[in-house]
Amino acid sequence: MAERRMTKTEVVGNALGIAGLIMLPIVLGVIIYINRRVEARAIGQAREDRGKGIPLDDTQRAARHYNISPEEYLGCPDCYPLPDRGAGLYG
């Protein structure tokens, strides 16, 4: 039985296939890494104007602190006392 040698086209095709299989996890890893970095930035910036030295007003602070709507806070501001600014950062 005579041995059949691969043609140049078959060799190139096999090499490209193997290279693709090797590169697939690397490319997927890079895509996942970039996607997580973008999501982290989106989470870190809850409002577009945040991060520019513009603090939340008391209504926004209370709504975020007590997990209520701003309307609920405005209905009874005395029911939801606010901690001093920065009090929860290091505690």
Gaussian input, Z-matrix of N, CA and C with variables (Angstrom, degrees):
# hf/3-21g

backbone

0 1
 N
 C     1     B1
 C     2     B2     1     A1
 N     3     B3     2     A2     1     D1
 C     4     B4     3     A3     2     D2
 C     5     B5     4     A4     3     D3
 N     6     B6     5     A5     4     D4
 C     7     B7     6     A6     5     D5
 C     8     B8     7     A7     6     D6
 N     9     B9     8     A8     7     D7
 C    10    B10     9     A9     8     D8
 C    11    B11    10    A10     9     D9
 N    12    B12    11    A11    10    D10
 C    13    B13    12    A12    11    D11
 C    14    B14    13    A13    12    D12
 N    15    B15    14    A14    13    D13
 C    16    B16    15    A15    14    D14
 C    17    B17    16    A16    15    D15
 N    18    B18    17    A17    16    D16
 C    19    B19    18    A18    17    D17
 C    20    B20    19    A19    18    D18
 N    21    B21    20    A20    19    D19
 C    22    B22    21    A21    20    D20
 C    23    B23    22    A22    21    D21
 N    24    B24    23    A23    22    D22
 C    25    B25    24    A24    23    D23
 C    26    B26    25    A25    24    D24
 N    27    B27    26    A26    25    D25
 C    28    B28    27    A27    26    D26
 C    29    B29    28    A28    27    D27
 N    30    B30    29    A29    28    D28
 C    31    B31    30    A30    29    D29
 C    32    B32    31    A31    30    D30
 N    33    B33    32    A32    31    D31
 C    34    B34    33    A33    32    D32
 C    35    B35    34    A34    33    D33
 N    36    B36    35    A35    34    D34
 C    37    B37    36    A36    35    D35
 C    38    B38    37    A37    36    D36
 N    39    B39    38    A38    37    D37
 C    40    B40    39    A39    38    D38
 C    41    B41    40    A40    39    D39
 N    42    B42    41    A41    40    D40
 C    43    B43    42    A42    41    D41
 C    44    B44    43    A43    42    D42
 N    45    B45    44    A44    43    D43
 C    46    B46    45    A45    44    D44
 C    47    B47    46    A46    45    D45
 N    48    B48    47    A47    46    D46
 C    49    B49    48    A48    47    D47
 C    50    B50    49    A49    48    D48
 N    51    B51    50    A50    49    D49
 C    52    B52    51    A51    50    D50
 C    53    B53    52    A52    51    D51
 N    54    B54    53    A53    52    D52
 C    55    B55    54    A54    53    D53
 C    56    B56    55    A55    54    D54
 N    57    B57    56    A56    55    D55
 C    58    B58    57    A57    56    D56
 C    59    B59    58    A58    57    D57
 N    60    B60    59    A59    58    D58
 C    61    B61    60    A60    59    D59
 C    62    B62    61    A61    60    D60
 N    63    B63    62    A62    61    D61
 C    64    B64    63    A63    62    D62
 C    65    B65    64    A64    63    D63
 N    66    B66    65    A65    64    D64
 C    67    B67    66    A66    65    D65
 C    68    B68    67    A67    66    D66
 N    69    B69    68    A68    67    D67
 C    70    B70    69    A69    68    D68
 C    71    B71    70    A70    69    D69
 N    72    B72    71    A71    70    D70
 C    73    B73    72    A72    71    D71
 C    74    B74    73    A73    72    D72
 N    75    B75    74    A74    73    D73
 C    76    B76    75    A75    74    D74
 C    77    B77    76    A76    75    D75
 N    78    B78    77    A77    76    D76
 C    79    B79    78    A78    77    D77
 C    80    B80    79    A79    78    D78
 N    81    B81    80    A80    79    D79
 C    82    B82    81    A81    80    D80
 C    83    B83    82    A82    81    D81
 N    84    B84    83    A83    82    D82
 C    85    B85    84    A84    83    D83
 C    86    B86    85    A85    84    D84
 N    87    B87    86    A86    85    D85
 C    88    B88    87    A87    86    D86
 C    89    B89    88    A88    87    D87
 N    90    B90    89    A89    88    D88
 C    91    B91    90    A90    89    D89
 C    92    B92    91    A91    90    D90
 N    93    B93    92    A92    91    D91
 C    94    B94    93    A93    92    D92
 C    95    B95    94    A94    93    D93
 N    96    B96    95    A95    94    D94
 C    97    B97    96    A96    95    D95
 C    98    B98    97    A97    96    D96
 N    99    B99    98    A98    97    D97
 C   100   B100    99    A99    98    D98
 C   101   B101   100   A100    99    D99
 N   102   B102   101   A101   100   D100
 C   103   B103   102   A102   101   D101
 C   104   B104   103   A103   102   D102
 N   105   B105   104   A104   103   D103
 C   106   B106   105   A105   104   D104
 C   107   B107   106   A106   105   D105
 N   108   B108   107   A107   106   D106
 C   109   B109   108   A108   107   D107
 C   110   B110   109   A109   108   D108
 N   111   B111   110   A110   109   D109
 C   112   B112   111   A111   110   D110
 C   113   B113   112   A112   111   D111
 N   114   B114   113   A113   112   D112
 C   115   B115   114   A114   113   D113
 C   116   B116   115   A115   114   D114
 N   117   B117   116   A116   115   D115
 C   118   B118   117   A117   116   D116
 C   119   B119   118   A118   117   D117
 N   120   B120   119   A119   118   D118
 C   121   B121   120   A120   119   D119
 C   122   B122   121   A121   120   D120
 N   123   B123   122   A122   121   D121
 C   124   B124   123   A123   122   D122
 C   125   B125   124   A124   123   D123
 N   126   B126   125   A125   124   D124
 C   127   B127   126   A126   125   D125
 C   128   B128   127   A127   126   D126
 N   129   B129   128   A128   127   D127
 C   130   B130   129   A129   128   D128
 C   131   B131   130   A130   129   D129
 N   132   B132   131   A131   130   D130
 C   133   B133   132   A132   131   D131
 C   134   B134   133   A133   132   D132
 N   135   B135   134   A134   133   D133
 C   136   B136   135   A135   134   D134
 C   137   B137   136   A136   135   D135
 N   138   B138   137   A137   136   D136
 C   139   B139   138   A138   137   D137
 C   140   B140   139   A139   138   D138
 N   141   B141   140   A140   139   D139
 C   142   B142   141   A141   140   D140
 C   143   B143   142   A142   141   D141
 N   144   B144   143   A143   142   D142
 C   145   B145   144   A144   143   D143
 C   146   B146   145   A145   144   D144
 N   147   B147   146   A146   145   D145
 C   148   B148   147   A147   146   D146
 C   149   B149   148   A148   147   D147
 N   150   B150   149   A149   148   D148
 C   151   B151   150   A150   149   D149
 C   152   B152   151   A151   150   D150
 N   153   B153   152   A152   151   D151
 C   154   B154   153   A153   152   D152
 C   155   B155   154   A154   153   D153
 N   156   B156   155   A155   154   D154
 C   157   B157   156   A156   155   D155
 C   158   B158   157   A157   156   D156
 N   159   B159   158   A158   157   D157
 C   160   B160   159   A159   158   D158
 C   161   B161   160   A160   159   D159
 N   162   B162   161   A161   160   D160
 C   163   B163   162   A162   161   D161
 C   164   B164   163   A163   162   D162
 N   165   B165   164   A164   163   D163
 C   166   B166   165   A165   164   D164
 C   167   B167   166   A166   165   D165
 N   168   B168   167   A167   166   D166
 C   169   B169   168   A168   167   D167
 C   170   B170   169   A169   168   D168
 N   171   B171   170   A170   169   D169
 C   172   B172   171   A171   170   D170
 C   173   B173   172   A172   171   D171
 N   174   B174   173   A173   172   D172
 C   175   B175   174   A174   173   D173
 C   176   B176   175   A175   174   D174
 N   177   B177   176   A176   175   D175
 C   178   B178   177   A177   176   D176
 C   179   B179   178   A178   177   D177
 N   180   B180   179   A179   178   D178
 C   181   B181   180   A180   179   D179
 C   182   B182   181   A181   180   D180
 N   183   B183   182   A182   181   D181
 C   184   B184   183   A183   182   D182
 C   185   B185   184   A184   183   D183
 N   186   B186   185   A185   184   D184
 C   187   B187   186   A186   185   D185
 C   188   B188   187   A187   186   D186
 N   189   B189   188   A188   187   D187
 C   190   B190   189   A189   188   D188
 C   191   B191   190   A190   189   D189
 N   192   B192   191   A191   190   D190
 C   193   B193   192   A192   191   D191
 C   194   B194   193   A193   192   D192
 N   195   B195   194   A194   193   D193
 C   196   B196   195   A195   194   D194
 C   197   B197   196   A196   195   D195
 N   198   B198   197   A197   196   D196
 C   199   B199   198   A198   197   D197
 C   200   B200   199   A199   198   D198
 N   201   B201   200   A200   199   D199
 C   202   B202   201   A201   200   D200
 C   203   B203   202   A202   201   D201
 N   204   B204   203   A203   202   D202
 C   205   B205   204   A204   203   D203
 C   206   B206   205   A205   204   D204
 N   207   B207   206   A206   205   D205
 C   208   B208   207   A207   206   D206
 C   209   B209   208   A208   207   D207
 N   210   B210   209   A209   208   D208
 C   211   B211   210   A210   209   D209
 C   212   B212   211   A211   210   D210
 N   213   B213   212   A212   211   D211
 C   214   B214   213   A213   212   D212
 C   215   B215   214   A214   213   D213
 N   216   B216   215   A215   214   D214
 C   217   B217   216   A216   215   D215
 C   218   B218   217   A217   216   D216
 N   219   B219   218   A218   217   D217
 C   220   B220   219   A219   218   D218
 C   221   B221   220   A220   219   D219
 N   222   B222   221   A221   220   D220
 C   223   B223   222   A222   221   D221
 C   224   B224   223   A223   222   D222
 N   225   B225   224   A224   223   D223
 C   226   B226   225   A225   224   D224
 C   227   B227   226   A226   225   D225
 N   228   B228   227   A227   226   D226
 C   229   B229   228   A228   227   D227
 C   230   B230   229   A229   228   D228
 N   231   B231   230   A230   229   D229
 C   232   B232   231   A231   230   D230
 C   233   B233   232   A232   231   D231
 N   234   B234   233   A233   232   D232
 C   235   B235   234   A234   233   D233
 C   236   B236   235   A235   234   D234
 N   237   B237   236   A236   235   D235
 C   238   B238   237   A237   236   D236
 C   239   B239   238   A238   237   D237
 N   240   B240   239   A239   238   D238
 C   241   B241   240   A240   239   D239
 C   242   B242   241   A241   240   D240
 N   243   B243   242   A242   241   D241
 C   244   B244   243   A243   242   D242
 C   245   B245   244   A244   243   D243
 N   246   B246   245   A245   244   D244
 C   247   B247   246   A246   245   D245
 C   248   B248   247   A247   246   D246
 N   249   B249   248   A248   247   D247
 C   250   B250   249   A249   248   D248
 C   251   B251   250   A250   249   D249
 N   252   B252   251   A251   250   D250
 C   253   B253   252   A252   251   D251
 C   254   B254   253   A253   252   D252
 N   255   B255   254   A254   253   D253
 C   256   B256   255   A255   254   D254
 C   257   B257   256   A256   255   D255
 N   258   B258   257   A257   256   D256
 C   259   B259   258   A258   257   D257
 C   260   B260   259   A259   258   D258
 N   261   B261   260   A260   259   D259
 C   262   B262   261   A261   260   D260
 C   263   B263   262   A262   261   D261
 N   264   B264   263   A263   262   D262
 C   265   B265   264   A264   263   D263
 C   266   B266   265   A265   264   D264
 N   267   B267   266   A266   265   D265
 C   268   B268   267   A267   266   D266
 C   269   B269   268   A268   267   D267
 N   270   B270   269   A269   268   D268
 C   271   B271   270   A270   269   D269
 C   272   B272   271   A271   270   D270

   B1=1.4279
   B2=1.5287
   B3=1.2952
   B4=1.4601
   B5=1.5218
   B6=1.3354
   B7=1.4640
   B8=1.5121
   B9=1.3155
   B10=1.4605
   B11=1.5138
   B12=1.2946
   B13=1.4514
   B14=1.5210
   B15=1.3230
   B16=1.4625
   B17=1.5254
   B18=1.3111
   B19=1.4667
   B20=1.5180
   B21=1.3054
   B22=1.4578
   B23=1.5290
   B24=1.2939
   B25=1.4629
   B26=1.5242
   B27=1.3256
   B28=1.4702
   B29=1.5216
   B30=1.3084
   B31=1.4618
   B32=1.5263
   B33=1.3335
   B34=1.4629
   B35=1.5290
   B36=1.3051
   B37=1.4613
   B38=1.5173
   B39=1.3276
   B40=1.4602
   B41=1.5290
   B42=1.3190
   B43=1.4647
   B44=1.5305
   B45=1.3230
   B46=1.4668
   B47=1.5243
   B48=1.3085
   B49=1.4622
   B50=1.5191
   B51=1.3277
   B52=1.4623
   B53=1.5259
   B54=1.3296
   B55=1.4703
   B56=1.5246
   B57=1.3106
   B58=1.4626
   B59=1.5161
   B60=1.3123
   B61=1.4655
   B62=1.5207
   B63=1.3266
   B64=1.4656
   B65=1.5248
   B66=1.3213
   B67=1.4639
   B68=1.5276
   B69=1.3137
   B70=1.4645
   B71=1.5248
   B72=1.3380
   B73=1.4747
   B74=1.5245
   B75=1.3235
   B76=1.4643
   B77=1.5223
   B78=1.3166
   B79=1.4669
   B80=1.5245
   B81=1.3201
   B82=1.4653
   B83=1.5238
   B84=1.3192
   B85=1.4543
   B86=1.5151
   B87=1.3237
   B88=1.4672
   B89=1.5219
   B90=1.3136
   B91=1.4648
   B92=1.5251
   B93=1.3119
   B94=1.4683
   B95=1.5200
   B96=1.3326
   B97=1.4631
   B98=1.5233
   B99=1.3150
   B100=1.4713
   B101=1.5213
   B102=1.3225
   B103=1.4576
   B104=1.5245
   B105=1.3249
   B106=1.4692
   B107=1.5188
   B108=1.3114
   B109=1.4696
   B110=1.5213
   B111=1.3168
   B112=1.4614
   B113=1.5224
   B114=1.3463
   B115=1.4563
   B116=1.5172
   B117=1.3218
   B118=1.4666
   B119=1.5180
   B120=1.3092
   B121=1.4676
   B122=1.5198
   B123=1.3262
   B124=1.4641
   B125=1.5208
   B126=1.3273
   B127=1.4558
   B128=1.5219
   B129=1.3240
   B130=1.4507
   B131=1.5163
   B132=1.2924
   B133=1.4559
   B134=1.5179
   B135=1.3375
   B136=1.4532
   B137=1.5287
   B138=1.3231
   B139=1.4681
   B140=1.5147
   B141=1.3131
   B142=1.4558
   B143=1.5210
   B144=1.3477
   B145=1.4591
   B146=1.5314
   B147=1.3381
   B148=1.4601
   B149=1.5250
   B150=1.2928
   B151=1.4505
   B152=1.5054
   B153=1.3189
   B154=1.4531
   B155=1.5257
   B156=1.3365
   B157=1.4540
   B158=1.5110
   B159=1.3235
   B160=1.4554
   B161=1.5259
   B162=1.3370
   B163=1.4642
   B164=1.5238
   B165=1.3259
   B166=1.4583
   B167=1.5219
   B168=1.3289
   B169=1.4632
   B170=1.5269
   B171=1.3412
   B172=1.4630
   B173=1.5242
   B174=1.3252
   B175=1.4650
   B176=1.5230
   B177=1.3040
   B178=1.4584
   B179=1.5360
   B180=1.3320
   B181=1.4639
   B182=1.5194
   B183=1.3424
   B184=1.4718
   B185=1.5307
   B186=1.3266
   B187=1.4640
   B188=1.5194
   B189=1.3158
   B190=1.4586
   B191=1.5322
   B192=1.3359
   B193=1.4635
   B194=1.5261
   B195=1.3382
   B196=1.4601
   B197=1.5317
   B198=1.3395
   B199=1.4669
   B200=1.5340
   B201=1.3217
   B202=1.4567
   B203=1.5139
   B204=1.3254
   B205=1.4561
   B206=1.5296
   B207=1.3236
   B208=1.4669
   B209=1.5296
   B210=1.3235
   B211=1.4649
   B212=1.5239
   B213=1.3356
   B214=1.4646
   B215=1.5276
   B216=1.3298
   B217=1.4625
   B218=1.5234
   B219=1.3190
   B220=1.4676
   B221=1.5265
   B222=1.3276
   B223=1.4649
   B224=1.5220
   B225=1.3256
   B226=1.4678
   B227=1.5303
   B228=1.3307
   B229=1.4695
   B230=1.5249
   B231=1.3423
   B232=1.4626
   B233=1.5267
   B234=1.3284
   B235=1.4612
   B236=1.5303
   B237=1.3146
   B238=1.4603
   B239=1.5313
   B240=1.3329
   B241=1.4708
   B242=1.5286
   B243=1.3177
   B244=1.4597
   B245=1.5243
   B246=1.3342
   B247=1.4639
   B248=1.5264
   B249=1.3188
   B250=1.4659
   B251=1.5168
   B252=1.3056
   B253=1.4570
   B254=1.5245
   B255=1.3224
   B256=1.4547
   B257=1.5121
   B258=1.3237
   B259=1.4541
   B260=1.5261
   B261=1.3124
   B262=1.4552
   B263=1.5053
   B264=1.3185
   B265=1.4452
   B266=1.5279
   B267=1.3148
   B268=1.4613
   B269=1.5132
   B270=1.3314
   B271=1.4621
   B272=1.4541
   A1=108.69
   A2=116.21
   A3=121.26
   A4=110.20
   A5=113.90
   A6=117.93
   A7=109.45
   A8=113.73
   A9=119.40
   A10=108.21
   A11=117.02
   A12=121.61
   A13=109.55
   A14=115.39
   A15=119.32
   A16=109.48
   A17=113.44
   A18=118.22
   A19=108.92
   A20=115.58
   A21=121.27
   A22=110.47
   A23=118.42
   A24=123.02
   A25=110.65
   A26=117.01
   A27=120.52
   A28=111.21
   A29=118.60
   A30=122.59
   A31=109.67
   A32=116.40
   A33=120.41
   A34=110.17
   A35=117.29
   A36=121.06
   A37=111.98
   A38=117.16
   A39=121.09
   A40=111.15
   A41=117.27
   A42=120.98
   A43=110.70
   A44=116.02
   A45=119.20
   A46=111.27
   A47=117.64
   A48=120.88
   A49=112.42
   A50=115.88
   A51=120.03
   A52=110.36
   A53=117.42
   A54=120.79
   A55=110.53
   A56=117.16
   A57=120.85
   A58=112.04
   A59=117.30
   A60=120.70
   A61=111.84
   A62=116.21
   A63=119.79
   A64=110.50
   A65=117.16
   A66=121.56
   A67=113.46
   A68=118.51
   A69=121.64
   A70=112.92
   A71=120.72
   A72=118.49
   A73=112.91
   A74=117.29
   A75=120.20
   A76=110.05
   A77=116.51
   A78=120.44
   A79=110.50
   A80=117.90
   A81=120.46
   A82=111.01
   A83=117.88
   A84=121.45
   A85=112.03
   A86=117.04
   A87=120.62
   A88=110.61
   A89=118.01
   A90=121.43
   A91=110.54
   A92=117.97
   A93=121.03
   A94=110.52
   A95=117.67
   A96=121.39
   A97=111.22
   A98=116.83
   A99=120.65
   A100=110.25
   A101=117.10
   A102=121.03
   A103=110.83
   A104=117.93
   A105=120.98
   A106=111.27
   A107=118.00
   A108=120.23
   A109=110.43
   A110=116.86
   A111=120.57
   A112=110.29
   A113=117.92
   A114=121.42
   A115=110.90
   A116=117.28
   A117=120.35
   A118=110.45
   A119=117.22
   A120=119.47
   A121=110.73
   A122=116.73
   A123=119.92
   A124=110.70
   A125=117.41
   A126=120.74
   A127=109.80
   A128=117.43
   A129=121.07
   A130=113.28
   A131=117.40
   A132=121.84
   A133=108.42
   A134=116.09
   A135=120.34
   A136=111.43
   A137=116.50
   A138=120.93
   A139=107.55
   A140=116.31
   A141=119.14
   A142=112.20
   A143=116.88
   A144=119.01
   A145=112.41
   A146=117.76
   A147=120.83
   A148=108.89
   A149=115.82
   A150=120.02
   A151=112.77
   A152=117.30
   A153=122.20
   A154=110.78
   A155=116.82
   A156=120.17
   A157=113.09
   A158=118.25
   A159=122.17
   A160=107.59
   A161=117.69
   A162=119.15
   A163=111.70
   A164=115.26
   A165=120.60
   A166=109.05
   A167=116.08
   A168=117.88
   A169=108.58
   A170=116.90
   A171=120.35
   A172=112.50
   A173=117.21
   A174=119.99
   A175=110.61
   A176=117.12
   A177=121.19
   A178=110.81
   A179=116.60
   A180=120.16
   A181=111.06
   A182=116.78
   A183=120.60
   A184=110.78
   A185=116.17
   A186=119.49
   A187=110.60
   A188=116.90
   A189=120.39
   A190=111.03
   A191=116.86
   A192=120.95
   A193=111.93
   A194=116.63
   A195=120.94
   A196=113.21
   A197=116.70
   A198=121.94
   A199=110.57
   A200=114.72
   A201=122.05
   A202=108.38
   A203=116.16
   A204=119.69
   A205=108.98
   A206=117.69
   A207=120.01
   A208=112.15
   A209=117.14
   A210=120.66
   A211=111.07
   A212=115.84
   A213=119.88
   A214=110.44
   A215=116.93
   A216=120.27
   A217=110.96
   A218=116.96
   A219=120.37
   A220=111.47
   A221=117.96
   A222=121.38
   A223=112.08
   A224=117.48
   A225=121.34
   A226=109.42
   A227=117.52
   A228=120.00
   A229=113.30
   A230=117.48
   A231=120.16
   A232=112.05
   A233=117.65
   A234=121.42
   A235=111.71
   A236=117.03
   A237=122.10
   A238=109.90
   A239=117.88
   A240=119.36
   A241=110.40
   A242=114.63
   A243=119.86
   A244=110.55
   A245=117.32
   A246=119.31
   A247=109.73
   A248=116.35
   A249=120.20
   A250=108.47
   A251=115.68
   A252=120.14
   A253=110.32
   A254=115.68
   A255=121.25
   A256=114.26
   A257=119.00
   A258=121.16
   A259=112.08
   A260=118.30
   A261=120.63
   A262=114.49
   A263=118.79
   A264=120.50
   A265=113.46
   A266=117.30
   A267=119.54
   A268=112.58
   A269=117.06
   A270=118.92
   A271=115.02
   D1=126.62
   D2=-177.32
   D3=-82.96
   D4=139.86
   D5=177.58
   D6=-77.17
   D7=137.99
   D8=178.73
   D9=-98.24
   D10=127.81
   D11=178.13
   D12=-91.26
   D13=145.41
   D14=178.66
   D15=-73.65
   D16=143.70
   D17=176.80
   D18=-76.97
   D19=166.86
   D20=179.21
   D21=-60.56
   D22=-38.31
   D23=179.06
   D24=-63.99
   D25=-41.45
   D26=178.42
   D27=-66.43
   D28=-39.78
   D29=179.44
   D30=-63.97
   D31=-46.11
   D32=179.81
   D33=-64.44
   D34=-42.09
   D35=179.02
   D36=-62.38
   D37=-44.02
   D38=177.91
   D39=-64.12
   D40=-41.14
   D41=179.71
   D42=-64.03
   D43=-42.72
   D44=178.52
   D45=-66.29
   D46=-37.61
   D47=177.67
   D48=-64.19
   D49=-43.87
   D50=178.54
   D51=-66.34
   D52=-42.35
   D53=177.79
   D54=-61.33
   D55=-39.80
   D56=177.88
   D57=-63.95
   D58=-41.49
   D59=178.14
   D60=-65.87
   D61=-35.02
   D62=178.15
   D63=-71.36
   D64=-40.14
   D65=-176.47
   D66=-76.95
   D67=-22.96
   D68=-175.98
   D69=-56.08
   D70=-52.06
   D71=179.58
   D72=-65.68
   D73=-31.22
   D74=178.67
   D75=-67.11
   D76=-46.74
   D77=179.53
   D78=-63.78
   D79=-43.39
   D80=178.20
   D81=-62.66
   D82=-40.32
   D83=177.64
   D84=-61.57
   D85=-43.19
   D86=178.33
   D87=-64.74
   D88=-41.70
   D89=179.19
   D90=-63.67
   D91=-44.01
   D92=178.98
   D93=-64.59
   D94=-41.54
   D95=178.77
   D96=-60.77
   D97=-47.23
   D98=-179.90
   D99=-64.37
   D100=-41.67
   D101=-179.80
   D102=-61.32
   D103=-42.80
   D104=179.38
   D105=-66.72
   D106=-36.11
   D107=178.43
   D108=-66.30
   D109=-39.97
   D110=178.78
   D111=-66.38
   D112=-42.25
   D113=178.23
   D114=-64.16
   D115=-38.90
   D116=179.88
   D117=-64.00
   D118=-38.59
   D119=177.44
   D120=-67.18
   D121=-38.54
   D122=-179.84
   D123=-66.29
   D124=-38.21
   D125=179.47
   D126=-70.74
   D127=-39.49
   D128=-178.74
   D129=-65.17
   D130=-27.08
   D131=-179.89
   D132=-110.27
   D133=85.99
   D134=-176.72
   D135=-66.16
   D136=-36.28
   D137=176.30
   D138=-121.32
   D139=149.31
   D140=-177.53
   D141=-65.09
   D142=-32.91
   D143=-178.77
   D144=-86.85
   D145=1.66
   D146=177.45
   D147=-78.22
   D148=159.41
   D149=179.54
   D150=82.93
   D151=2.91
   D152=179.89
   D153=-112.20
   D154=19.28
   D155=-178.94
   D156=81.36
   D157=15.57
   D158=179.75
   D159=-101.69
   D160=105.95
   D161=-177.64
   D162=-75.04
   D163=159.10
   D164=174.75
   D165=-68.87
   D166=146.91
   D167=173.23
   D168=-80.33
   D169=173.21
   D170=-174.53
   D171=-61.85
   D172=-36.37
   D173=178.88
   D174=-63.50
   D175=-45.18
   D176=179.63
   D177=-66.83
   D178=-40.34
   D179=178.47
   D180=-61.48
   D181=-46.16
   D182=-178.72
   D183=-65.27
   D184=-41.74
   D185=180.00
   D186=-61.66
   D187=-41.31
   D188=179.60
   D189=-72.89
   D190=-41.43
   D191=-176.00
   D192=-66.62
   D193=-44.01
   D194=-176.58
   D195=-97.23
   D196=-1.44
   D197=-179.28
   D198=57.32
   D199=50.43
   D200=178.44
   D201=-126.27
   D202=172.22
   D203=177.46
   D204=-82.25
   D205=153.81
   D206=176.84
   D207=-59.05
   D208=-33.95
   D209=179.66
   D210=-64.49
   D211=-39.04
   D212=179.04
   D213=-64.10
   D214=-39.96
   D215=177.48
   D216=-65.93
   D217=-43.27
   D218=-178.89
   D219=-65.98
   D220=-25.14
   D221=177.52
   D222=-68.42
   D223=-31.59
   D224=-179.13
   D225=-153.58
   D226=77.77
   D227=-178.19
   D228=-63.19
   D229=-30.75
   D230=-179.08
   D231=-70.96
   D232=-19.25
   D233=179.49
   D234=-74.82
   D235=-17.26
   D236=-175.10
   D237=-126.64
   D238=79.17
   D239=179.06
   D240=-68.04
   D241=141.59
   D242=-178.33
   D243=-98.73
   D244=139.81
   D245=173.77
   D246=-71.57
   D247=163.79
   D248=176.49
   D249=-59.61
   D250=152.52
   D251=178.26
   D252=-62.30
   D253=132.81
   D254=178.11
   D255=81.29
   D256=2.52
   D257=-176.02
   D258=-67.65
   D259=-29.66
   D260=-176.68
   D261=-92.67
   D262=0.36
   D263=-174.64
   D264=-75.79
   D265=-34.40
   D266=-172.85
   D267=-117.50
   D268=12.50
   D269=-174.11
   D270=-95.14

